[in-house]
Amino acid sequence: MGRILFMFSLGAFFFLSSPAKSEQAKTANTPQMPATVAEGEKLFHSYCAGCHGEKAAGTTRGPSFLSPIYKPEHHGDESFVLAAMNGVRSHHWSFGDMPPVPGVSPGEVRKIVGYVRWLQTQAWSAQP
């Protein structure tokens, strides 16, 4: 009887701690991206990710938008529009000046900003 109970307990332990179960829990805790943000994500990948990185995490060519310096109270949405349309001098980073982004419209930049703000919310709400 003791051996059966031991085997049952061992099986239950492995079942409950299996990677598949862990992955399901992670997926359940990851917020679904709103449909209105998805277009901004596509535009971000087209126009911005080359310098600002996957999920706006930054690269050696451009800063991360997940830095607190890019919080809305310091860099409002329209500052992103102006930077993309006109370029901007280096002032918070050592990557050099940002040139204007060719081919992007102000409306597209606003959709990109919606995606960036969503990423920021996810990143900053995960911090303790």
Protein Blocks (a to p, Z undefined) as FASTA:
>chain_A
ZZmmmmmmmmmmmmmmgmklmmmmmmmmpccddfklmmmmmmmmmmmmmmnoghhlopak
bccfkbfklgmklmgfklmmmmmmnopadfkbcnbpadddehiafklmmmmmmmmmmmmm
mmmmmpZZ
